[in-house]
Amino acid sequence: MASGVTSKSFMWGLMGLLILGLGGFGVSNLSGNIRSVGSVGDVDIAVDDYARALQEDIRAVEAQTGQSLTFDQVKAFGIDGNVLGRLIGQAALDNEAQKIGLSIGDENLSKQIFEIDAFQGPNGFDRESYKFALDQAGFTEAKFEESLRADSVRSILQSAVISGASMPSSYAETLVAYAAERRNFTWARLSADDLTTALPEPTEEELAAYHAANAADFTTPAMKRITYAWLSPDDLVADIPVEEDRIVALYESRGEEFNTPERRLVERLVYPDATAAEAAKLALENGEKDFETLVADRGLELQDIDMGDVSKADLDAAGGAVFNAGVNDVVGPFDTGLGPALFRVNGVLPGQTRSLDDVRDELHAELASDAARRKIETVAETVDDLLAGGATLEELQSETGMKIASIDWHQDATDPIAAYEAFQEAAAKVQDGDYPEVIYLDDGGIVALRLEQEIPAELQDLATVRDAVIAGWEVEATTKALAAQAQALIEKLVAGEDMAALGLTAQVETDITRDQFIPDTGEGFLETVFGMAPGDMSVISAADSVAIVRLDKVQGPDNANPEIGSFRDMLTQQAEAGITQDLYAAYARAIQNEAGIALDQTAINAVHANFR
């Protein structure tokens, strides 16, 4: 039988939502001849059930978004389809239960009802509370008990399908063994400074070959040459007058922002009583213990006592001493709300005073910006009229004061105008012959643009990018030379010489996993390391350096690490959840297909009409 917890949780949600008003939803306007919106096998999907479930889901979405939904939005979000699909699934389970003769007895049903908190009175289950709650929800006792009985039977069927779903332990073990496998290795890095032979000057043939092989690096992007007229609030702010009293009032209202007091980075170590605090301070002053040891003695770590940056007022009685102390000084003990405490100063954040004259321009711009945006709104109407009358961008400059400029635009253009998303979208869409129109920018500015020319991507000739080609060739040649030099060193290492004797600075790495990163190495470094066998040596190239790597040891996951156990459990749970979902989905499809689904679109439309 289904657990009481499952049914109780179901009914909790059902009663909570229905009593809040779902029962008041009007389905009485539907034709008296319409009883169901469809059926699965011999089980009908009642009109009332569909209407209530649809209302419940709509209200849930509205509660999440804080906005009322039109029914067109309900349909666009697929809420109606989800509700109908859920009810079809329930009906399929009910039909299957009837088919195999599965049900629960009256005794079990009564027990579940008696456990629902909404039906409780001072002395336990109260029939009047039961009747009142059902009346408020629009349920008869028979209808409610029928729903609860059906839910319990569905739970039994669902549990029967998924209870045996489990993933073999080898699944998680295999993934953990791969992801948490460790490597110990020794490596040394060789850079351009380690070259024993200087690079020769590149020949023209070598430069030409490098230029051709790396053509993408020397190809300009496809661009659009665009002329634009732009008016920004910043262009107007300086010329908009702002009364002095408004600037002064704004400055005074933000006094805390412009005049900040000194603050200190402080740690506070609290003791249970004054005797313990005094003893700790004495041990510190006598050099018997340092502050970190005092923290450890209290069973704490430094982050546990960190107060962050505080003002003098934040520290009450300790404020004066703390703010007279130097960095790393310990003062106290002082009484606090948590008990007597020692305070250590970790840093000083100086106070700052900015006079009205210091911030006058900033405040003027802030006050003037709204006026500037309003003025641009008026200018925009004029620009719109001028463009509609056939004015050119150049004429806009003389008529409205808009600035004229041009840009060779592409997706990665860095010109200031290209930072605006609206300009980017318009530039991407503009075609030859398009008439300019007003484009509103997110800072309140406006722009209008005209396509002058499409500029195709072009491979720059060697003469134009010669310096860049030489630089690229040198990096590539350096890496090749270092790789050859490293390979020669490996032969000596294999012969028995050690890295130090060969002038290499060895770095030893232990317990390295695949997801870590080793500084000063290139892409694919660890991937190569994890493909090596113990004792192997390899040269791994990066962009401008190489590494000589010797794999010392292969280790499995650190099973003593609790994070490994948690990772294994998570993988197992995810896999079993996936199997459970797949099994139940397959079962649900099978019983629906076997029973057959029939929907009455007229009835469904009638329900929907009540929501419009």
N, C-alpha and C positions, 0 to 999 in steps of 0.2 A: 504494500500500500504506500501511497505517496506520503512523505513526511509531513507532520503538522507544521513544521517551519515553512515549507514551501507554500502550503495553502494559506497559512496565516499571513505570510508576506504578500501573497497575491491579494488577499482580501483587504489587508491594510491599505495597499495602494488604491484598490478599487473604491473602498469606502471613503478614504480621504478625499479623492477627487470628486466622487459623486455627491457627497454631502456638501461640498463647496458649491454645488450648483449644477452639476451635469444633469441631475435628475430633473431639473427645471427646463431642459431643452425641449422645445415644442416639436413633437413628431405627430401631434394630433391632427395637423393639417393635411397629412397624407390621406390618400383615398382609403376608405375602410376596406376595400378589396385587396389592398397591397399588404401582405404579411411578411414577405421575405424579399431580399435582394438577390437571392440565388441559393444554390444548394450544392453540397458535396455528397454524392450517394443519396442516402435517405435522410440526411440531416440538412435542415434549412438554416440559412443565415438570416436571422430576424432583422426586419427594418429597424426596430428600436435599438438592437445591438450595434448595427452599423452606424446609426446616427450618434449614439452615445460615444462609441469608440472614436469616431471622427472628431466630435467635439472635444474629447479628451486630448487627442493628439494636437489639435489646433491650439488649444489653451496651453499645452506644454511648450510649444514653439513660441507662442506669444510671451510666455513667462520668461523664456530664455533671452529673447530679443528685445523685450520691453516695448514691442510695437504690435498693434492690431494687424491682422492679416485679412486682405480681401480674399474672396474665394478663388479669384483668378490666381492669386499668389499661392494659395493652398494647392491648386492643381499644378502650378509651375514647379513647386517644391516636391511634388509627388506624394504629398501627405495622404491624399485619398487612396492612391494605389497601394501605399504601404499598409494602410488600415485594412483595406479589402483583402490584401494578401495574407495579413495576419489572421483575419477571421476565417479565411478559406483554410488555412493551416489548422486552426482550432476545430473547424467543422470536420475536416478530414480525420483528425484524431477521434472526435466523437463518433463518427461513422464507423471507424475501425473498432472502437470499444464496443459499440452495439453489435457489430458483426461477430466478435469473439466472446461476447457475453461478459465483459469486464465492468464491474461496478464496485461501489463501496457501500457498506451497511449503514443503517440509520444510526447505530451507536457511534461509529467513527465520525459521521457527519455532525452529530450533536457535539461531540468532543471538540471538533474544530470550531464550531460556532461559539461554544462556551469560552474558548480561548481568545476571541477577538476583543481587544480592549475597548473598542467603540461601543460594545454592548454591555459593559460592566457598570454595576452600581456600587454602592457602599459595601454590600455584602457579596460581591461576586456578580455572576451573570444576572442581568435584570431584564425580564421580558418586556417591560415598558420601554426601556432604553433601546432594546432590540427593535421593537415595533416602530418607535419614533425615528430611529436612524434609517430604517428601510422606507418609511413614509417620505422622509426628506429626500431620499435618493431616488424616489419614484419606483421602488421595488415592492412587489408583494412578497410575503414570506415564501410562498411556493416558488416564485421566480428566482429569488435570491438563493434558496437552498438548491434549486436545480443548477444554478450557475456554479455554486460552490462544489456540488457533487461532480459536475462535469470537469471542473478545474482539477480536482483530485485525481480523477481517472486519467486525464491528460498527463498529469505528472507521473503517474504509474507507467504509462506507455513510454513517455520520454525517458524515464529512468531505466526502463528495461532495455531501450535501444543503446543508450550511451554508457551504462554502468560498467560494461566490460571493456570499454575503450582504454587502452594503455599503450604506451610506446615502449618498445624494448629498451633496456638500459644502454644497449650498445649504441643507440642513436646519439644520446647526449654525450656518452663517453667519447665517441668518435669526434664530435664537434669540439669538445673540451680539449681532447688530446691535440687537435690541430691548433686551436686558437691560443691555448695556454702553454704549448710546448716551448721549451727554453733552450737557449744556446749560450755557451761560454766560448769566447773567441778573443784572439789577440790580433791587433791591427796597427798599421803605421801609415800615415798620410804623407804623400809626396806632392809638393806644389811646384810652381815655376821656379821658386828659389832653390829647389833641390836639383835642378837640371845640372848634370855634370858637363854637358856639351851645349854651347850656345846654339840657338836656332839660326839656320842660314837665312838670308834674305829671300823672300818668296819670288819666284820667277813670274813673268807675265802669264805663262801658261797655267801655273798653279793658281794664281788669282782668278783667272778666267774660269777655271774649273770649279773653284770654290763658289764663285758668283753664280754659276749655272746650277750647281748642286743645291744651293740654298736660295733659289730665286724668290721664294715666298718672303724671305727676310728683307728683300730689297725691292719689293713691289708695293707701290702706293695703292691705297684702297680706292675702290670706285667712289666717286664723290659727286655732289651736286653743288655747283657754284650758285649761290643764292644771294640776292640783294634783299635787305630787310630794313624796315622803318620801325624803330623801337622807342617807346616812351616808358620810363621806369619811375616809380615814386621817388627814388633817389635823385632823379633829375630835377624834381620840383621842390624837394624838402627845403633846400637852402634858401629859396626865394619866398617861402610861405611865412608870413609874420606870426609870431607867437608872443602873447602878452607876458611880460616879465613876472607878473604875479602868478601865472599858471606854472611857469618853470619853477619858481620858488616853492609853491605849494607841492608840486610833485617831488621836489628834492626833499622837502621836510617829511613827506609821507613815507619816503623810503630811506629814512635816516639810518636804519640798521644795516641796509645794504651798502651804503657809502661810508659808514663810520663803524667799522667792526673792531671789537675789543680783542686784545691778545688772548690766545687760547693755548692750552697745553695738551700734549699727548701724555696721558696718565694711566698708570696701573694701580689698582687698589687691592691690597691683600687684607682680608677681614679675618679677625680672630674671635673666638667665642667669649673671651673676657679680657679685661685690661691687663691682668697678670701675664697671660700668654703673649699678648702683644708687646708688652714691655720686655719680656724675656727675649723675644725674637729680635727686637731692636737692639738690645744689648749684645746679642750674639753677632749681629751684623756689624756693630761699631767696633767690637773687639777682633774682628776679622775671623771669627770662628766659622761663620757661614756667609755665603753670598746670597743675594736676593733670590736667584734662581733656586737655590737649595731651600730657602724658606718657603717658596711656592710649592716645591715638590713635597716638603714635609707636611703641607696641608692637603696633599693628595690632589693637587690642581696642576694645570698647565698654564702657560703665560696667556693663552687666548681666553682662558676662563676669567682672568682678572683685568683684562684690557677694557678701559672705559672709553677708549677712542679720544677724540679731541673735545675738551671741556672748557668752559669759561670759569672764571673765579667764583661766580655766583653758584655754579653747579655743585661746588664742593663744600658749601656751607662753612663749618668751622675750620676745615682744612685749607680753605681757599687761600688765605694770606700766606701760609707757610709754603704751599705748593708753588704759588706764583712768585715767591722770593727765592725759590730753590733753582739750582742749575740743572742742566741735563745730566741724567743718571743719578742725581741725588735722591735719597730716600728720607722722607720726613714722616713724623707721627710718633706714636699712634694718636689718632683723633677719633672721637666718637662719630659714628654714622648710624643711619637707620638700621644697618645690618649688624652693627657691633663695632668695637674699636678696630681701626685699620691703619696699616702703613701705606704710604703713597710713594710711588716712584715716578719721576719725571723722565719721559723718553724723548721729548722734543718740544720746541717752542714755535708756535705759529704767531708771528708778529701781528699786531693790530694794524689796521689800515684806515687812514682818514683821507677822503677825497672831498675837497671843497666844492662849493657850488660852481666856481669858475672852472674847476677841473672837469666837471661833467655837464657843463652848460650846453655844449654842442650836442652831446648825446641825448639830453633831455629835450632839447629843441627838436631834434630829428624825430624822437618818439612821439611828441605831441603833434608835430607837423605831418607825420606819416598818414594819419587818418584823413586829414584834409587833402593831402596829395592824392590819395586813392579816390576820394570823392571827385576831385577835379579831373582825374583821368577818366572816370566814368562819363563825365560830361564831354571830354575830348573824344572819347570813343564813339559817341553818337555822331559827332561831327565827322570823324574819320570814316565811319560807316557810310554816311551820306556822300562824302567826297568820292569814296571808292565806287559806290553805286553809280555815281555820275561820271565815272570814267577817269578820275584823277589818277596820276601815277604816284609811285612812292616818293619820287623826288618832289612832287608838288605838295605832298603831305608835310614834308620838312618845312617848306616856306609857310604853309597854312597853319600848322599845328605845333611846330617846334619839335617834331619827332626827329630822332637821330637816324641818319642813313649810314649803313655799313654793309659789308659783304662777308661771306664766309664760304670756304670750300668745305661743305658739310659731309660728314660720314658719322657712323654710329659712335665712334670714339673721339669725335672732335672735342677739343678742350676750351673753345671760345666761351666767354661768359654766357652768351645767349643760348648756347647749346646745353647749358645746365638745366634749362626749363623743359619739363616733360612735354608741355603743350607745344613748344617749338619743335622738339624732336619728332613728335607725332606728325605735325604739319609738314616738316621738312621731308619726312619719309614718304608722305603721300603726294606731295606737290608734283605736278606734271607740266610739261611745256604747254603754254597757252592758258593755264589756269589764271583766273582773275584773283588778285589779292583780296583777302578779307581780314577783318579784325580777329585776332587771336588773343584771348585773355590769359594772362600768366598768373601763377599762383601767388605772387607777391602784390597783385593789384595792377601790374603793368599791362601794356598791350603791345602787340607787334603785328606787322603785316609783312608778307614775304612774296618774292617773285623768283621763279627759277630762270636762271640765265643760261645754264649749260650743264649737260651731263658729262662728267669726266670719267672715262672708263679706267679701270685698274691698269697700271702700267709698270712694267719692269724697268727700273732705273738703270741706265747704262753704267758700265764699270767706272768710267771716268767720274761720274757724278757721285758715286758712293764708294770711291776708292779707299778712303780712310776706314770706313766701316768694314769693307771687305778684308782689308789687311788685318784689322783687329780680330775679326772672326777667324781668319786663317791662322793667326798666331795662337789663338786659344785652342783651336783644333790640333794644330801641329804640336803645341806644347803637351796636350793630353796624350797624343800618340807617342811622343818621345818619352814621356814619363812612364807610359805603359811598357814600352820596350825596356827602359831602364829598370822598372820594377820586376819584369820577368827575369832579367839577369840576376837580380838580387834574390829572387825566389830560388833559383838554381843553387845559389850559395847557401841559402837557408836549409834547403833540402840536404845539402852536403854536410850540414852540421854546424854551420856558423850561426851565432845568435844575432838578433836585430841590433842590439846596442853596439856590437863590434862592427856592424856594417853602417853605423851612423844613423840608424833609424830610432825614432822615439816611439817605443811600443806603448800601446794603450790596451789595457785588459778590461774586457766587458764580461760580466757574469749575469746569469739569469735574465737574459734579454728575450722578450717575446716579440711576436711578429708585428704587433701594433705599436711598438715603440719607435722612437726616432733617435738616431745617432748624429749629433752635430758634426758639421764639416764633411758629411757624406752626400752622395748624389742619390737621385731617384733610383729605386730598385736595389739599393745596397743590401738591406736586410732580406729582400727576396732572394738575392744570390746567396747570402750567408745560409739561409734556411734550406737551400738546395745542395749544400756541401755535406760531405761526410767527415767524421772526425779524422783529423790529421791532414785534410786537404788544405792546399794553399791556392789562393786566387788573387788575380789583379782585377779590381773593380774600379772602373773609370767613372768620374763625375765630369761636370762641365769644364772645370779648369784644374783638376787634380786627379790623382789616382790613389787607391788604397791597396796595400798588401795585407791580405787577411788570412789568418790560420785558424781553422775551426778546432777548438780544443775539446769540446764536450757537447753531447746532445742529451738534454734532460726532458723528462715528461713534465706534466703540470705539477705545481707545488700544492699537493693535496692538503698540506697543513694550513694553507692560506684559506681563511673562511670565505673570501670572495670567490674562490674557485668553486666551493660547495654551493654558494648562492647562485653562481652562474650556471652550474650543472642543473640545479633545481629549476631555475627559470627556463632553461631550454626544454626540460622535460615537461613542465607545465604548459609551455607554449605549444609543444608538439601534440600533447594529449588534447589540448583545447581544439587544435586544428582537426585532429582525427574525430573528436566528438562532433564538431560542427559538420564535417563532411558526412559522417555516418547518419546524423539526424537529417541533414538535407536530402541525402539519398533516400532515406526511409520516407520522409514527408512526400517527396516526389512520387515515390512508388505507390503509396496508399491513395494519393490524389488521383494519379493516372488510372489506378484500378477502379476507384469509386466513380470517377467522372465528375467534372465540374460544370454546373449550369448557372449562368448569371442572367439576371433580368435587368437590362440596361434602363428600361422604363422606370423601374422601381428605384434604381440607383440615381437616375436623374431627378426623380421626385424628392429624394432625400437631399440632394445637392441644392434643389430649389429653395429649401428651407434655410440654407446658409447664405444665400445671396441677398 
